[in-house]
Amino acid sequence: MDALATVCDAIAQTNSRLKKVRVAAEYLRGLEEADFLLAVRFLIASPIADTERQLSVGHAKLREAVMRVLPWDEETVRLCFREVGDAGEAIGLLLEGHTRGDALSLAEAALWFQRLHAARTANAKVDLLEKIFLTYKPRTLLYFIKVITGDLRIGFQARQVEEAIAAAVDVPHAMVREAANRSGDLARVAAAARRGELEQVGASLFHPMDFMLAKPLEQEGAIENPAQWVVEDKYDGIRCQLHVGNGRIAIYTRGLDEVSGSYPEIVAALRAVPHSLIVDGELLAWRDDRALNFTLLQQRLARKTVSAQLLDEVPVAFVAYDLLYANGTLWLDRAVEDRRAELQRVWGGLGMPLLLAPQEGLGDLDAQFEAARTRGNEGLILKRAGSVYEAGRRSGAWVKVKRALATLDVVVTAAEQGTGRRAVWLSDYTFAVRDGERYANVGKAYSGLTDDEVRELTRVFRGLTTERFGRVSLVQPSVVLEVAFDGIQKSPRHKSGFALRFPRIVRWRRDKAPEQADDIARVKELYEASLQ
């Protein structure tokens, strides 16, 4: 684990993707098989082999363990966590000079992870963490904690881990990628790659794979060979993957979290499906043959149990639009039209709440876009004929057509330090609209400005700061930004009662004073219009 920490440091310190992969590959190449598999698992921040099991170790337990080792109170430790912005980094810094500094092997780290998982009470977990924090090197503990929290934050994603595995065992990356898509278990794939058995890795139900992504259409007249594209509505719901088979049903979100318990009506309907399937699609609030506003679907999110009343008030449907697996066969490498034909065969005609996305040829893009919006949907997805399903990629074989609902001129009320290369700048902005004599927050954005503009605004906000809370500076309402957004939803988190969906900064309105910004009445007007 000590060597892995050194490797992670080296990966974090370079912006070159190729160098990151090379560093990881050289490390993996020199490991024995058992350590090779553990290193792969830890590089994807998976502490135990069964990805469905959790350690149940959150920030509260980590803070309590730190306070047992160090002579600091909870407020100080909380402040350190908040200021650093990463639990692993904070703990690694806090423990400098306070541990025995023993070496930690990968096998020992795996054993500690197993013990943490097996501990049944919070106090037992904290006892284990205390022993760990007292024993090992702070820099190693930094990454030990990052594995627990599920994100190394070194700019090294699963795709790059795949590349490193391929380079370490001298096989084509495409073979590793394909096996990972079939199984959904990168550690299992790594073992097969090392043994020369990648082709034997079969598809696995209930191991969610990455979703194919769509590129935004930059210029609407830029579609070449229109006859080679098909068009579907782009839905404004929750992208999901359904896994059905072996008497089990699971619904996975784009974050690969299982949410089956939140949608019992979908699970019940899937019990009648006679096939084993993995289907890509969208979960939507649905009534009277059309999608409802995403605001209504929000009421169903993150609920472990759903009342009969809520089931009645916010009915849902699942709209399938691609087939990944059917009856033992993986369909990722089949052409989109072949996947569609098989999806129609195994899915078409099931009826509510299991629907099939309508599809048509590309015609008048403006008219098709307006028709999709009239149906309550977000825009369009264009899929190129002959294209395969490229899990986790945004290759351009799928193109999305979205248009901002509107723009608003807003006033920045708080600025937060960014992450990565923007960590020293105030680059994330909470913004508000006018509400009488005060300002009411409606959202937060960080994209859209150039680095030079962010640097300049950082200097401006330093001078406007009235209070600081860790990484966040409250600022006098002075800077006006124009922001675009895709929708408005009700939100109890903001005093305005509303939040903009997917806001992005269009420009810094140097020409406008705060009193010229938009007001809450305009937000309400746009919200009401979006419900029509």
C-alpha positions as CSV (number, residue, x, y, z in Angstrom):
1,M,0.0,0.0,0.0
2,D,3.0,2.3,0.6
3,A,4.2,1.8,-2.9
4,L,0.6,2.3,-4.3
5,A,0.5,5.6,-2.4
6,T,3.7,6.7,-4.1
7,V,2.3,5.7,-7.4
8,C,-0.9,7.7,-6.8
9,D,1.1,10.7,-5.9
10,A,3.0,10.5,-9.2
11,I,-0.2,10.1,-11.1
12,A,-1.8,13.1,-9.4
13,Q,1.2,15.3,-10.1
14,T,1.0,14.9,-13.9
15,N,-1.7,16.2,-16.3
16,S,-0.5,13.8,-19.1
17,R,-3.0,10.9,-19.5
18,L,-0.3,8.8,-21.2
19,K,2.1,9.4,-18.4
20,K,-0.5,8.5,-15.8
21,V,-1.2,5.2,-17.6
22,R,2.5,4.5,-18.0
23,V,3.3,5.1,-14.3
24,A,0.4,2.8,-13.2
25,A,1.3,0.1,-15.8
26,E,5.0,0.0,-14.7
27,Y,3.8,-0.5,-11.1
28,L,1.3,-3.2,-11.9
29,R,3.7,-5.0,-14.1
30,G,6.0,-5.7,-11.2
31,L,3.4,-7.2,-8.8
32,E,2.6,-10.8,-7.9
33,E,-0.9,-11.9,-8.9
34,A,-2.6,-11.4,-5.5
35,D,-1.1,-7.9,-5.2
36,F,-1.9,-7.1,-8.8
37,L,-5.6,-7.7,-8.2
38,L,-5.7,-5.8,-5.0
39,A,-3.9,-2.8,-6.6
40,V,-6.4,-2.7,-9.4
41,R,-9.3,-2.8,-6.9
42,F,-7.8,0.0,-4.9
43,L,-7.0,2.1,-8.0
44,I,-10.8,2.1,-8.7
45,A,-11.4,3.0,-5.1
46,S,-13.2,-0.3,-4.3
47,P,-12.2,-1.5,-0.8
48,I,-13.7,-5.0,-0.9
49,A,-14.3,-7.4,-3.7
50,D,-18.1,-7.4,-3.7
51,T,-19.0,-3.9,-5.0
52,E,-22.5,-4.3,-3.6
53,R,-21.2,-4.4,0.0
54,Q,-20.4,-1.2,1.8
55,L,-18.0,-0.4,4.6
56,S,-20.4,2.1,6.2
57,V,-17.6,4.4,7.2
58,G,-18.5,8.0,6.8
59,H,-17.0,11.3,7.8
60,A,-18.4,11.2,11.3
61,K,-16.6,8.0,12.1
62,L,-13.4,9.2,10.5
63,R,-13.5,12.5,12.5
64,E,-14.1,10.6,15.7
65,A,-11.2,8.3,15.1
66,V,-8.9,11.3,14.4
67,M,-10.0,13.0,17.6
68,R,-9.0,9.8,19.6
69,V,-5.5,10.0,18.1
70,L,-5.0,13.8,18.2
71,P,-5.6,16.4,20.9
72,W,-8.0,18.5,18.9
73,D,-11.7,19.1,19.4
74,E,-14.4,18.3,16.9
75,E,-14.8,21.9,15.7
76,T,-11.2,22.1,14.8
77,V,-11.2,18.8,13.0
78,R,-14.4,19.7,11.1
79,L,-12.8,22.9,10.0
80,C,-9.7,21.1,8.7
81,F,-11.9,18.6,6.8
82,R,-13.9,21.5,5.3
83,E,-10.9,23.7,4.4
84,V,-9.0,20.8,2.7
85,G,-12.2,19.5,1.0
86,D,-11.1,15.9,1.0
87,A,-11.2,13.5,4.0
88,G,-8.2,11.5,3.0
89,E,-6.1,14.6,2.4
90,A,-7.2,16.1,5.7
91,I,-6.4,13.0,7.7
92,G,-3.1,12.5,6.0
93,L,-2.0,16.1,7.0
94,L,-3.4,15.9,10.5
95,L,-1.6,12.6,11.3
96,E,1.9,13.9,10.3
97,G,4.2,13.2,13.2
98,H,1.5,11.3,15.2
99,T,1.7,7.7,13.9
100,R,4.2,4.9,14.4
101,G,5.0,5.0,10.7
102,D,4.8,1.2,10.0
103,A,4.8,-0.1,6.5
104,L,1.4,-1.3,5.2
105,S,1.1,-3.9,2.5
106,L,-1.7,-4.3,0.1
107,A,-2.8,-7.6,1.7
108,E,-2.8,-5.9,5.2
109,A,-4.9,-3.1,3.8
110,A,-7.4,-5.5,2.3
111,L,-7.6,-7.3,5.7
112,W,-8.3,-4.0,7.5
113,F,-11.1,-3.2,4.9
114,Q,-12.6,-6.6,5.6
115,R,-12.5,-6.0,9.3
116,L,-14.2,-2.6,8.9
117,H,-16.9,-4.2,6.8
118,A,-17.4,-7.0,9.4
119,A,-17.6,-4.6,12.4
120,R,-21.3,-4.3,13.3
121,T,-21.3,-1.2,15.4
122,A,-20.1,2.4,14.9
123,N,-17.9,2.2,18.0
124,A,-16.3,-1.0,16.7
125,K,-15.5,0.7,13.4
126,V,-14.0,3.7,15.2
127,D,-11.9,1.4,17.3
128,L,-10.4,-0.2,14.2
129,L,-9.8,3.2,12.6
130,E,-8.0,4.4,15.7
131,K,-5.6,1.5,15.6
132,I,-5.0,2.1,11.9
133,F,-4.4,5.8,12.3
134,L,-1.9,5.1,15.1
135,T,0.1,2.6,13.2
136,Y,0.8,3.4,9.6
137,K,2.4,6.2,7.5
138,P,0.3,9.3,7.1
139,R,0.8,9.5,3.3
140,T,-0.3,5.9,3.0
141,L,-3.3,6.5,5.2
142,L,-4.3,9.4,3.0
143,Y,-5.0,6.9,0.1
144,F,-6.3,4.2,2.4
145,I,-9.1,6.7,3.4
146,K,-9.6,7.7,-0.2
147,V,-10.3,4.1,-1.1
148,I,-12.9,4.0,1.7
149,T,-14.6,7.2,0.5
150,G,-14.7,5.8,-3.0
151,D,-12.7,8.5,-4.9
152,L,-8.9,8.8,-5.2
153,R,-9.3,12.2,-6.8
154,I,-6.0,11.9,-8.7
155,G,-7.4,12.3,-12.2
156,F,-7.3,8.6,-12.9
157,Q,-10.5,7.2,-14.1
158,A,-11.6,3.5,-14.6
159,R,-10.9,3.8,-18.4
160,Q,-7.2,4.7,-17.6
161,V,-7.0,1.8,-15.1
162,E,-8.1,-0.4,-18.0
163,E,-5.3,1.0,-20.2
164,A,-2.8,0.4,-17.4
165,I,-3.9,-3.2,-17.0
166,A,-3.6,-3.7,-20.8
167,A,-0.1,-2.2,-20.9
168,A,1.0,-4.1,-17.8
169,V,0.1,-7.5,-19.3
170,D,0.7,-6.6,-23.0
171,V,-2.7,-7.0,-24.4
172,P,-4.8,-4.6,-26.5
173,H,-6.8,-2.1,-24.5
174,A,-9.8,-2.9,-26.6
175,M,-9.8,-6.4,-25.3
176,V,-9.7,-5.2,-21.7
177,R,-12.5,-2.7,-22.4
178,E,-14.7,-5.2,-24.0
179,A,-14.3,-7.7,-21.2
180,A,-15.0,-4.9,-18.6
181,N,-18.2,-4.1,-20.4
182,R,-19.2,-7.7,-20.5
183,S,-18.6,-8.3,-16.8
184,G,-18.8,-5.0,-15.1
185,D,-16.1,-6.1,-12.7
186,L,-12.7,-4.6,-13.5
187,A,-10.8,-6.7,-10.9
188,R,-12.2,-9.9,-12.4
189,V,-11.1,-8.6,-15.8
190,A,-7.6,-7.8,-14.5
191,A,-7.3,-11.4,-13.3
192,A,-8.4,-12.8,-16.6
193,A,-6.0,-10.4,-18.5
194,R,-3.1,-11.6,-16.5
195,R,-3.9,-15.2,-17.2
196,G,-4.6,-14.7,-20.9
197,E,-8.3,-15.5,-20.4
198,L,-10.0,-12.3,-21.5
199,E,-12.1,-13.9,-24.2
200,Q,-13.5,-16.2,-21.5
201,V,-15.0,-13.4,-19.5
202,G,-18.7,-13.5,-20.1
203,A,-21.4,-11.0,-19.6
204,S,-22.7,-10.7,-16.1
205,L,-26.2,-9.5,-15.0
206,F,-26.3,-7.2,-12.0
207,H,-22.9,-5.7,-12.6
208,P,-23.9,-2.3,-14.2
209,M,-21.8,-1.2,-17.0
210,D,-21.0,2.4,-18.1
211,F,-23.6,4.2,-20.2
212,M,-23.0,5.4,-23.7
213,L,-22.9,9.2,-23.8
214,A,-24.0,11.8,-26.4
215,K,-22.1,14.8,-27.7
216,P,-23.8,18.1,-27.8
217,L,-24.6,19.3,-31.3
218,E,-22.5,22.5,-31.6
219,Q,-24.0,23.7,-34.9
220,E,-27.4,22.4,-35.9
221,G,-26.6,22.5,-39.6
222,A,-23.5,20.4,-39.1
223,I,-25.1,16.9,-39.5
224,E,-23.6,15.2,-42.4
225,N,-25.5,12.6,-44.4
226,P,-28.9,13.1,-42.6
227,A,-30.2,9.9,-44.1
228,Q,-27.7,8.0,-41.9
229,W,-29.3,9.2,-38.6
230,V,-32.3,8.2,-36.6
231,V,-34.0,10.5,-34.1
232,E,-35.5,9.8,-30.6
233,D,-36.7,12.2,-27.9
234,K,-34.2,13.2,-25.2
235,Y,-36.1,12.6,-22.0
236,D,-35.8,14.7,-18.8
237,G,-35.8,11.9,-16.2
238,I,-33.3,9.6,-14.6
239,R,-31.0,7.6,-17.0
240,C,-31.2,4.0,-15.8
241,Q,-30.1,0.5,-16.7
242,L,-32.5,-2.4,-16.0
243,H,-31.1,-5.9,-15.3
244,V,-33.6,-8.7,-15.4
245,G,-32.8,-12.4,-15.0
246,N,-32.4,-15.4,-12.6
247,G,-35.4,-14.4,-10.7
248,R,-33.9,-11.0,-9.8
249,I,-34.5,-7.4,-11.0
250,A,-32.3,-4.4,-10.4
251,I,-32.5,-0.8,-11.5
252,Y,-29.2,1.1,-11.7
253,T,-28.7,4.8,-12.1
254,R,-26.0,6.5,-14.2
255,G,-24.0,6.7,-11.0
256,L,-24.3,2.8,-10.9
257,D,-26.3,3.0,-7.7
258,E,-29.1,0.5,-7.3
259,V,-32.5,2.2,-6.7
260,S,-34.9,-0.7,-7.3
261,G,-36.7,-0.1,-3.9
262,S,-37.7,3.4,-5.0
263,Y,-39.7,2.2,-8.0
264,P,-41.8,-0.9,-6.9
265,E,-44.2,-0.6,-9.8
266,I,-41.4,-0.9,-12.4
267,V,-40.0,-4.0,-10.5
268,A,-43.4,-5.6,-10.4
269,A,-44.0,-5.1,-14.1
270,L,-40.6,-6.5,-14.9
271,R,-41.5,-9.8,-13.2
272,A,-43.6,-10.6,-16.2
273,V,-40.8,-10.2,-18.7
274,P,-39.8,-13.7,-19.8
275,H,-36.2,-12.8,-21.0
276,S,-33.0,-12.1,-19.2
277,L,-32.1,-8.5,-20.2
278,I,-30.0,-5.4,-19.7
279,V,-31.8,-2.4,-21.1
280,D,-30.8,1.2,-21.3
281,G,-33.5,3.9,-20.9
282,E,-35.1,6.6,-18.9
283,L,-37.2,6.6,-15.8
284,L,-39.9,9.3,-15.9
285,A,-42.8,10.7,-14.0
286,W,-45.7,9.8,-16.4
287,R,-49.4,10.4,-16.7
288,D,-51.9,10.5,-19.5
289,D,-49.5,9.2,-22.2
290,R,-46.8,11.9,-21.6
291,A,-43.8,12.7,-19.4
292,L,-44.4,15.0,-16.5
293,N,-42.1,17.7,-15.3
294,F,-38.9,16.5,-13.6
295,T,-39.9,18.5,-10.5
296,L,-42.6,15.9,-9.8
297,L,-40.1,13.0,-10.2
298,Q,-37.9,14.6,-7.6
299,Q,-40.4,13.5,-5.0
300,R,-39.6,9.9,-5.8
301,L,-35.8,10.2,-5.6
302,A,-33.7,8.6,-2.8
303,R,-36.7,7.0,-1.1
304,K,-36.1,3.5,0.3
305,T,-39.9,3.0,0.7
306,V,-42.7,4.7,-1.3
307,S,-46.1,5.3,0.2
308,A,-49.3,4.3,-1.7
309,Q,-50.2,8.0,-1.8
310,L,-47.0,8.9,-3.5
311,L,-47.3,6.0,-6.0
312,D,-50.7,7.4,-6.9
313,E,-49.6,11.1,-7.0
314,V,-46.4,10.6,-9.0
315,P,-46.7,7.5,-11.3
316,V,-43.6,6.5,-13.2
317,A,-42.8,4.8,-16.4
318,F,-39.6,3.4,-17.9
319,V,-38.9,4.2,-21.5
320,A,-36.4,1.8,-23.1
321,Y,-34.2,3.0,-25.9
322,D,-31.3,0.5,-26.2
323,L,-30.5,-3.1,-25.7
324,L,-27.2,-4.2,-24.1
325,Y,-27.8,-7.9,-23.3
326,A,-30.5,-10.4,-24.0
327,N,-30.8,-14.1,-23.1
328,G,-27.0,-14.7,-22.7
329,T,-25.9,-12.6,-25.6
330,L,-24.2,-9.2,-25.4
331,W,-25.4,-6.7,-28.0
332,L,-22.9,-3.9,-27.5
333,D,-21.0,-4.6,-30.8
334,R,-24.1,-4.9,-32.9
335,A,-25.3,-2.0,-35.1
336,V,-27.8,0.3,-33.6
337,E,-30.5,-0.8,-36.0
338,D,-30.0,-4.4,-35.1
339,R,-30.1,-3.6,-31.4
340,R,-33.4,-1.7,-32.0
341,A,-34.9,-4.6,-33.9
342,E,-34.1,-7.0,-31.0
343,L,-35.3,-4.5,-28.4
344,Q,-38.6,-4.3,-30.2
345,R,-38.9,-8.1,-30.3
346,V,-38.2,-8.6,-26.5
347,W,-39.7,-5.3,-25.2
348,G,-42.2,-3.9,-27.6
349,G,-45.9,-4.3,-26.6
350,L,-45.3,-4.8,-22.9
351,G,-47.4,-1.7,-22.1
352,M,-47.4,0.6,-19.1
353,P,-45.2,1.2,-17.2
354,L,-42.7,-0.4,-19.6
355,L,-42.5,1.6,-22.8
356,L,-40.4,1.7,-25.9
357,A,-39.0,5.0,-27.2
358,P,-40.4,6.0,-30.5
359,Q,-37.9,6.4,-33.3
360,E,-38.0,8.1,-36.7
361,G,-35.6,9.2,-39.5
362,L,-33.9,12.6,-39.3
363,G,-36.0,15.2,-41.1
364,D,-36.7,18.9,-40.2
365,L,-34.6,19.2,-37.0
366,D,-36.4,22.3,-35.8
367,A,-39.8,20.8,-36.2
368,Q,-38.7,17.5,-34.6
369,F,-37.2,19.5,-31.7
370,E,-40.4,21.5,-31.1
371,A,-42.5,18.3,-31.3
372,A,-40.3,16.7,-28.6
373,R,-40.7,19.8,-26.4
374,T,-44.5,19.7,-26.9
375,R,-44.5,16.1,-25.7
376,G,-42.8,17.3,-22.5
377,N,-39.4,16.1,-23.3
378,E,-36.0,17.9,-23.2
379,G,-34.9,17.7,-26.8
380,L,-33.6,15.1,-29.3
381,I,-31.0,12.3,-29.4
382,L,-29.6,11.5,-32.9
383,K,-28.1,8.1,-33.4
384,R,-25.9,7.3,-36.4
385,A,-26.8,4.2,-38.4
386,G,-24.4,1.3,-38.0
387,S,-22.9,2.6,-34.7
388,V,-22.2,0.2,-31.9
389,Y,-22.9,0.8,-28.2
390,E,-19.7,2.4,-26.8
391,A,-20.1,2.2,-23.0
392,G,-18.6,5.1,-21.2
393,R,-17.7,7.0,-24.3
394,R,-18.8,10.2,-26.0
395,S,-17.6,9.3,-29.5
396,G,-20.1,11.3,-31.6
397,A,-22.2,8.3,-32.7
398,W,-24.9,9.8,-30.5
399,V,-25.6,13.5,-30.6
400,K,-27.9,15.4,-28.3
401,V,-29.9,18.5,-29.3
402,K,-30.8,20.7,-26.3
403,R,-31.6,24.4,-26.1
404,A,-31.5,26.5,-23.0
405,L,-34.9,27.2,-21.6
406,A,-33.9,30.8,-21.0
407,T,-31.2,33.0,-19.6
408,L,-31.2,35.1,-16.4
409,D,-29.0,37.9,-15.2
410,V,-28.1,37.0,-11.7
411,V,-26.0,38.4,-8.8
412,V,-23.1,36.4,-7.2
413,T,-23.6,36.0,-3.4
414,A,-20.9,33.5,-2.6
415,A,-17.7,32.2,-4.3
416,E,-16.0,28.9,-3.5
417,Q,-12.6,27.5,-4.2
418,G,-12.5,25.2,-7.2
419,T,-10.8,21.8,-7.5
420,G,-7.9,20.5,-9.4
421,R,-6.0,23.3,-11.3
422,R,-8.7,25.8,-10.1
423,A,-8.2,25.0,-6.4
424,V,-6.5,28.3,-5.7
425,W,-9.2,30.4,-7.4
426,L,-12.7,31.3,-6.4
427,S,-14.3,29.6,-9.4
428,D,-17.7,28.2,-8.2
429,Y,-20.4,30.8,-7.8
430,T,-23.6,30.8,-5.9
431,F,-26.0,33.3,-7.5
432,A,-29.3,35.0,-6.7
433,V,-32.1,37.1,-8.2
434,R,-33.6,40.2,-6.7
435,D,-36.4,39.7,-4.2
436,G,-37.6,43.1,-3.1
437,E,-34.7,44.7,-1.2
438,R,-32.8,41.4,-0.8
439,Y,-31.3,38.7,-3.0
440,A,-32.6,35.1,-3.1
441,N,-30.3,32.3,-4.3
442,V,-31.4,30.2,-7.2
443,G,-28.4,28.1,-8.1
444,K,-24.7,27.6,-8.5
445,A,-22.4,27.4,-11.5
446,Y,-18.8,26.9,-12.3
447,S,-18.5,26.5,-16.1
448,G,-18.5,29.0,-18.9
449,L,-15.8,31.5,-18.0
450,T,-12.2,31.6,-19.2
451,D,-9.3,31.0,-16.8
452,D,-8.4,34.7,-17.2
453,E,-11.9,35.8,-16.2
454,V,-11.9,33.4,-13.2
455,R,-8.5,34.9,-12.0
456,E,-9.8,38.4,-12.3
457,L,-13.1,37.5,-10.5
458,T,-11.1,35.9,-7.8
459,R,-9.3,39.2,-7.1
460,V,-12.7,41.0,-7.2
461,F,-14.3,38.6,-4.8
462,R,-11.4,38.7,-2.4
463,G,-12.1,42.4,-2.1
464,L,-15.9,41.9,-1.7
465,T,-15.7,39.1,0.9
466,T,-17.8,39.7,4.0
467,E,-17.4,36.3,5.7
468,R,-15.5,33.1,5.2
469,F,-16.7,29.5,5.9
470,G,-13.9,27.2,5.0
471,R,-13.6,27.2,1.2
472,V,-16.6,29.4,0.8
473,S,-16.5,33.2,0.8
474,L,-19.7,35.2,1.2
475,V,-19.5,38.3,-1.0
476,Q,-21.2,41.6,-1.4
477,P,-23.8,41.3,-4.2
478,S,-22.0,43.3,-6.9
479,V,-21.0,41.0,-9.8
480,V,-23.7,40.2,-12.4
481,L,-23.5,37.1,-14.5
482,E,-25.7,35.9,-17.3
483,V,-26.6,32.2,-16.9
484,A,-28.3,29.8,-19.2
485,F,-30.2,26.8,-17.8
486,D,-32.4,23.9,-19.0
487,G,-35.2,24.1,-16.5
488,I,-36.4,25.4,-13.1
489,Q,-37.6,23.3,-10.2
490,K,-38.9,24.0,-6.7
491,S,-36.2,23.7,-4.1
492,P,-36.4,23.9,-0.3
493,R,-32.6,24.5,-0.2
494,H,-32.9,28.0,-1.5
495,K,-34.7,30.9,0.1
496,S,-36.1,31.7,-3.3
497,G,-37.9,28.4,-3.3
498,F,-36.5,27.6,-6.8
499,A,-33.3,26.2,-8.3
500,L,-32.1,26.4,-11.9
501,R,-31.4,23.0,-13.6
502,F,-28.0,22.6,-15.2
503,P,-27.0,26.3,-15.1
504,R,-23.9,27.4,-17.0
505,I,-22.4,30.9,-17.2
506,V,-22.9,32.6,-20.5
507,R,-20.9,35.8,-19.7
508,W,-19.8,38.2,-17.1
509,R,-22.2,41.2,-17.4
510,R,-19.7,44.0,-16.6
511,D,-22.2,46.4,-18.0
512,K,-24.9,45.7,-15.4
513,A,-25.4,46.7,-11.8
514,P,-27.0,44.4,-9.3
515,E,-30.2,46.3,-9.3
516,Q,-30.5,45.5,-13.0
517,A,-30.5,41.8,-12.4
518,D,-33.6,39.7,-13.0
519,D,-36.1,39.3,-10.1
520,I,-38.0,36.4,-8.5
521,A,-41.1,37.3,-10.4
522,R,-39.3,36.4,-13.7
523,V,-38.2,33.1,-12.2
524,K,-41.8,32.3,-11.2
525,E,-43.0,33.2,-14.6
526,L,-40.5,30.9,-16.3
527,Y,-41.3,28.1,-13.9
528,E,-45.0,28.3,-14.5
529,A,-44.4,28.4,-18.3
530,S,-42.3,25.2,-18.0
531,L,-45.2,23.3,-16.5
532,Q,-47.5,23.9,-19.5
